[in-house]
Structures are given as C-alpha cells and as structure tokens.
Amino acid sequence: MTKAEQIFLTRMVPHMLAGKSLEEAGRAVLADDERIWLAATENSKTGQAIRDAICERVHANLAA
C-alpha cells in the first residue's frame, strides 16, 4: 500500500467510527478534499491563509 493510500484510509477512520460504511467513508473523505480545495482556491483571506500554510509545509518538507 502506498503512503497516499495509507493516509486516505487513516482519514476514513473517523467517518467509519461515526457509523458510515467503508464506501460512505471514502466518499466523505473525497467530499472533505473538495471542500478544502474550494476553500483554498477562493479569493479570500481564508483561501490565502490556506495557500500560505500549504506552501510553508511544502517548503519545510523540501528543506528537511
């Protein structure tokens, strides 16, 4: 299993603990990602803050 697949499954756990099926949990994670993407790309202070945080994390990972 790839690292990305492991992360996706880990993100499904809270949804499954809330009573969702495996399929529903997967859909919920995708819906979470869509909400994050839409928030990050909107032209607002919140969108800019999300982009700044992503850039900081990417830079830190590359510098490590």
Phi, psi and omega per residue, in radians:
M1 nan 2.371 -3.140
T2 -1.322 2.872 3.097
K3 -1.044 -0.733 3.139
A4 -1.083 -0.711 3.116
E5 -1.149 -0.687 3.103
Q6 -1.094 -0.757 3.129
I7 -1.110 -0.767 3.138
F8 -1.033 -0.814 3.140
L9 -1.111 -0.691 3.107
T10 -1.073 -0.673 3.127
R11 -1.238 -0.369 3.111
M12 -1.331 -0.454 -3.019
V13 -0.940 -0.873 -3.127
P14 -1.037 -0.605 3.120
H15 -1.193 -0.679 3.122
M16 -1.210 -0.666 3.097
L17 -1.144 -0.424 3.096
A18 -1.446 0.037 3.041
G19 1.817 0.075 -3.138
K20 -1.439 2.657 3.072
S21 -1.268 2.998 3.114
L22 -1.005 -0.809 3.141
E23 -1.134 -0.769 3.130
E24 -1.115 -0.673 3.118
A25 -1.127 -0.721 3.091
G26 -1.084 -0.750 3.099
R27 -1.118 -0.652 3.141
A28 -1.139 -0.692 3.100
V29 -1.113 -0.748 3.101
L30 -1.098 -0.679 3.091
A31 -1.141 -0.689 3.064
D32 -1.026 -0.804 -3.136
D33 -1.078 -0.696 3.130
E34 -1.121 -0.744 3.110
R35 -1.087 -0.741 3.130
I36 -1.123 -0.788 3.133
W37 -1.041 -0.825 -3.126
L38 -1.108 -0.696 3.108
A39 -1.164 -0.702 -3.090
A40 -1.224 -0.495 -3.074
T41 -1.691 -0.060 3.125
E42 -1.324 2.635 -3.115
N43 -1.488 1.445 -3.109
S44 -2.682 2.987 3.084
K45 -1.097 -0.682 3.121
T46 -1.113 -0.808 3.108
G47 -1.027 -0.769 3.126
Q48 -1.119 -0.692 3.128
A49 -1.106 -0.710 3.106
I50 -1.125 -0.795 3.124
R51 -1.076 -0.723 3.117
D52 -1.075 -0.756 3.140
A53 -1.131 -0.703 3.106
I54 -1.109 -0.792 3.139
C55 -1.072 -0.723 3.112
E56 -1.054 -0.780 -3.115
R57 -1.160 -0.752 3.123
V58 -1.083 -0.793 3.134
H59 -1.048 -0.797 -3.139
A60 -1.069 -0.715 3.128
N61 -1.158 -0.677 3.134
L62 -1.243 -0.575 -3.123
A63 -1.337 -0.350 -3.088
A64 -1.311 nan nan
